[in-house]
């Protein structure tokens, strides 16, 4: 074989020319040596050749989500219309850490979530007027079990950066069902869930009389029907909130009353930015509209007090869009 270097036909002329048998033996030894040199990744064990197993790197137990939302309004999931003028910018940052994973057991996965959310407004507002309206730390556990179910246990706190309300703390328990995994559908899913949301200390709504206002709760029944096409995903997040007697407070100081308080639905379109290298995360753009119908006198009084629209509007619309990056 040519090695890339030209050698004379007889480099050692003073030696006898080798016989045909010796030449064959030497060629065989040289061929064996080349095989051993060319295959350093194999290990000889007796008469068996063992190839070492090359394991692929384990998936990272740490992930992150950065989402920046631009909106016409700041409306809470509880129906409070905090701001409806100027531009509202609401960044969300979450860290996810896998604490446990075993797809073959009853408990499939346990993930710890830590993060923060904020609301910035181009219009100054609040008791101490400013553009940075709110800051909310977030912590929780997500427990996936029985292949298709997930229980989220989340803690949040609402802190007013304009001194408009006392910092409140809350607990949410949310049970959801992954019907896409259950049916095997990659195009359509319903994603139903039920949640229980409880104020732990101080009110998350407008308290007209702090002496009579007490912590309360609400239940959420919801679903997020989803149609996933090749280049765009459409979601239709829809839910109702059923509140306890004292969750909202009327301007008179009386309880707002129990029952159905908020109905929300809408549509959200998401387009993945596949031209961005995965080394920089999974990027996507989204845009949508939300519709709220309000059905509680205490909630309506609270919106008047907030001053976002100065009237007891029962129907609200919110247009929003933004960018989402998952690492």
Residue pairs with C-beta under 8 A, 6 or more apart in sequence:
10 17
18 26
41 51
41 52
42 49
42 50
42 51
43 49
43 50
43 51
43 52
61 97
61 98
62 95
62 96
62 97
62 98
63 95
63 96
63 326
63 327
64 93
64 94
64 95
64 96
64 326
64 327
65 92
65 93
65 94
65 96
65 115
65 324
65 325
65 326
65 327
66 91
66 92
66 93
66 324
66 325
66 327
67 91
67 92
67 93
67 322
67 323
67 324
67 325
68 89
68 90
68 91
68 92
68 322
68 323
69 89
69 90
69 91
69 92
69 320
69 321
69 322
70 87
70 88
70 89
70 320
70 321
70 322
71 87
71 88
71 89
71 90
71 318
71 319
71 320
72 84
72 87
72 88
72 318
72 319
72 320
73 81
73 82
73 83
73 84
73 88
73 308
73 316
73 318
74 81
74 82
74 83
74 84
74 88
74 90
74 119
74 121
74 133
75 81
75 82
75 290
75 292
75 316
75 318
76 82
76 204
77 220
77 239
77 241
77 262
77 264
78 204
78 205
78 218
78 241
78 247
78 261
78 262
78 299
79 241
79 261
79 262
79 264
79 292
79 294
79 296
79 299
79 303
79 316
80 205
80 206
80 299
80 302
80 303
80 306
81 303
81 306
81 308
81 309
81 313
81 316
82 119
82 133
82 134
82 306
82 308
83 119
83 121
83 123
83 125
83 133
83 308
84 308
84 309
85 123
85 308
86 121
86 122
86 123
87 121
87 122
88 119
88 120
88 121
88 122
89 119
89 120
89 121
90 117
90 118
90 119
90 120
91 117
91 118
91 120
92 115
92 116
92 117
93 115
93 116
93 117
94 113
94 114
94 115
94 138
95 113
95 114
95 115
96 111
96 112
96 113
97 111
97 112
97 113
97 114
98 109
98 110
98 111
99 110
99 111
99 112
100 107
100 109
100 110
101 108
101 109
101 110
102 108
102 109
103 109
106 145
106 146
107 143
107 144
107 145
108 144
108 145
108 146
108 147
109 142
109 143
109 144
110 141
110 142
110 143
110 144
111 141
111 142
111 144
112 140
112 141
113 138
113 139
113 140
113 141
113 142
113 154
114 138
114 139
115 137
115 138
115 139
116 135
116 136
116 137
116 138
117 135
117 136
117 138
118 132
118 134
118 135
118 136
119 132
119 133
119 134
120 131
120 132
120 133
121 131
121 133
122 131
123 131
124 130
124 131
125 133
125 162
125 307
126 133
126 160
126 161
126 162
126 163
126 164
127 160
127 162
127 163
127 164
128 162
128 163
128 164
129 162
130 161
130 162
132 161
132 162
133 160
133 161
133 162
134 158
134 159
134 160
134 161
135 159
135 161
136 156
136 157
136 158
136 159
137 156
137 157
137 159
138 154
138 155
138 156
139 154
139 155
139 156
140 152
140 153
140 154
140 155
140 172
141 152
141 153
142 150
142 151
142 152
142 153
143 150
143 151
143 152
143 153
144 150
145 151
147 181
147 182
148 177
148 178
148 179
148 181
148 182
149 175
149 176
149 177
149 178
150 175
150 176
150 178
151 173
151 174
151 175
152 172
152 173
152 174
152 175
152 176
153 171
153 172
153 173
154 171
154 172
154 174
155 169
155 170
155 171
155 172
156 169
156 170
156 172
157 167
157 168
157 169
157 170
158 165
158 167
158 168
158 170
158 204
159 167
160 166
160 167
165 202
165 203
165 207
166 202
166 203
167 202
168 199
168 200
168 201
168 202
168 203
168 204
169 199
169 200
169 201
169 202
170 197
170 198
170 199
170 200
170 204
171 197
171 198
171 200
172 195
172 196
172 197
172 198
173 195
173 196
174 193
174 194
174 195
174 196
174 220
175 193
175 194
175 195
176 191
176 192
176 193
177 191
177 192
177 193
178 189
178 191
179 185
179 189
179 190
179 191
179 192
180 186
180 189
180 191
180 226
183 189
186 228
187 227
187 228
187 229
188 225
188 226
188 227
188 228
189 225
189 226
189 228
190 223
190 224
190 225
190 226
191 223
191 224
191 225
191 226
192 222
192 223
193 220
193 222
193 223
194 219
194 220
194 221
194 222
195 219
195 220
195 222
196 217
196 218
196 219
196 220
197 217
197 218
197 219
197 220
198 215
198 216
198 217
199 215
199 216
199 217
199 247
200 215
201 215
202 215
203 213
203 215
203 249
205 247
205 248
205 249
205 298
205 299
205 302
206 248
206 249
206 301
206 302
206 305
206 306
207 213
207 249
208 249
208 250
208 251
208 252
208 253
208 301
208 305
209 249
209 253
212 249
212 253
213 246
213 249
214 246
216 243
216 244
216 245
216 246
216 247
217 243
217 244
217 247
218 241
218 242
218 243
218 244
218 247
218 261
219 241
219 242
220 239
220 240
220 241
220 242
221 239
221 240
221 242
222 237
222 238
222 239
222 240
223 238
223 239
224 235
224 236
224 237
224 238
225 235
225 236
225 238
226 233
226 234
226 235
226 236
227 233
227 234
228 234
231 271
231 272
232 269
232 270
232 271
233 269
233 270
233 271
234 267
234 268
234 269
234 270
235 267
235 268
235 269
235 270
235 288
236 265
236 266
236 267
236 268
237 264
237 265
237 266
237 268
237 290
238 264
238 265
238 266
239 262
239 263
239 264
240 260
240 262
240 263
240 264
241 260
241 261
241 262
242 258
242 259
242 260
242 261
243 256
243 258
243 259
243 261
243 296
244 258
245 255
245 256
245 257
245 258
246 255
246 256
247 256
247 258
247 261
247 298
248 255
248 256
248 257
248 261
248 296
248 297
248 298
248 299
248 301
248 302
249 255
249 256
249 298
249 301
249 302
250 256
250 297
250 298
250 301
251 301
251 304
251 305
255 298
256 296
256 297
256 298
256 299
256 301
257 296
257 297
257 298
259 295
259 296
260 295
261 294
261 295
261 296
261 299
262 292
262 293
262 294
262 295
262 296
262 299
263 292
263 293
263 295
264 290
264 291
264 292
264 293
265 290
265 291
266 288
266 289
266 290
266 291
266 318
267 288
267 289
268 286
268 287
268 288
269 286
269 287
269 288
270 284
270 285
270 286
270 324
271 284
271 285
271 286
272 282
272 283
272 284
273 283
273 284
273 285
276 283
280 325
281 325
281 326
281 327
282 325
282 326
282 327
283 323
283 324
283 325
284 323
284 324
284 325
285 321
285 322
285 323
285 324
286 321
286 322
286 323
286 324
287 320
287 321
287 322
288 319
288 320
288 321
289 317
289 318
289 319
289 320
290 317
290 318
290 320
291 315
291 316
291 317
292 315
292 316
292 317
292 318
293 314
293 315
294 300
294 303
294 313
294 314
294 315
294 316
295 314
300 312
300 313
300 314
301 312
303 309
303 312
303 313
304 310
304 311
304 312
